[in-house]
Amino acid sequence: MGVFFFGMGYSSKATANAIVQLVDENADIAGTTRSRTKAEELIRAGMRAHAFDGRAPGLMLAPDLIKATQLIASIPPGPNGDPVLLHHRRELDLAENLEWLCYFSTVGVYANSDGGWIDETAPCQSNSERTEQRIKAEESWRDYARQRNLPLAILRIAGIYGPGRSSLNKLKEGTAHRINKPGQVFNRVHVEDIGRIAALAMRSRLSGIYNLTDDEPAPPQDLVTYAAKLLQIDPPEEVAFEKADLSEMARSFYADNKRVSNAAIKKELGIELLYPSFREGLKAIFEA
C-alpha cells in the first residue's frame, strides 16, 4: 500500500498514524508540506516529505505520487481551484494503481440552520468566496473520481482539536475567551477520531460524502469552562457576543449556527467515536 497525502498537516499526520496501526503497518507513506521544519519531522517519523505550497507544482513528488495506491488531499482550495488538480493532474492520471481517493472538506459548506440538526442531504451555502471555493473543489474531485472510476470519500470535517490545539492550551497561553451568544453551538471533532475514521474509510474503500463531527455540538464557552475545571483554575470572565472584540472572520463564524449529524459515517463503518463529546476529548488531553 502506497499512501500519498497532499497536505501532511495535523489531521493528515493523525490519519497516517492510524493507517499504520489499523490498516497496514508496512504502508509506504509520503506527503507534502510547505515547511522545511515539518518536512524534517515527517522524515524522522519514517515518511517521505515533498515540498508543495499549492502555488506551483512540487518538483520532486512525481515518483511517489505515480506509484500511490491511496490518495488523501487536505489542502484548501484557492481562487484558481483545487491546487492538487490544478498542478498535479497529469501525475494523478499516470497513477495507474490508484484504488481510493479521499478529500478532507469542511462542514462549513452547509448553510446556516439556526441551530437545527442537519445531515449530508442539507443544502450548501455559497455566501462567501471561501465557501464557494470549497464547494467547487468538492465538485472537481467528484468529477475526477468519475473520470477514473474510483471510489471517493469526501469527509466534511468540523472544528478540529486535540493535543496541542485545545481550550487547555489556550487557557495556559492566556488566549482563551468565553463569548456567550445565546443558542449558539459549534461542531468539533478530536483529531484522533479524524485519523481513525479516515483510516477505516480507506480500509473499506468508502465512497460518498460524510460528516465527521463529534456527537454533541456545544456552545464554545462550555469548552473553556470545562478545561478550566480540569486545570483547577478560574475561567476567564464571560463576555456577551455583542460586546466581544472579534475580527470580521471570527464574527462570521458566529453567524453560522447548526448541529451537524455524524450518524451516516458511524452507521456505514459500524463504529462509535473515541471521543463522543468535548468532555472525553479534553479529559484525555489533560490526562496525557
Secondary structure, 3 states (H helix, E strand, C coil): CEEEEECCCHHHHHHHHHHHHHCCCCCEEEEEECCHHHHHHHHHCCCEEEECCCCCCCCCCHHHHHCCCEEEECCCCECCECHHHHHHHHHHHHCCCCCEEEEEEEHHHECCCCCCEECCCCCECCCCHHHHHHHHHHHHHHHHHHHHCCCEEEEEECEEEECCECHHHHHHHCCCCEEECCCCCECEEEHHHHHHHHHHHHHCCCCEEEEECCCCCECHHHHHHHHHHHHCCCCCCEEEHHHCCCCHHHHHHHCCCCEECCHHHHHHHCCCCCCCCHHHHHHHHHHC
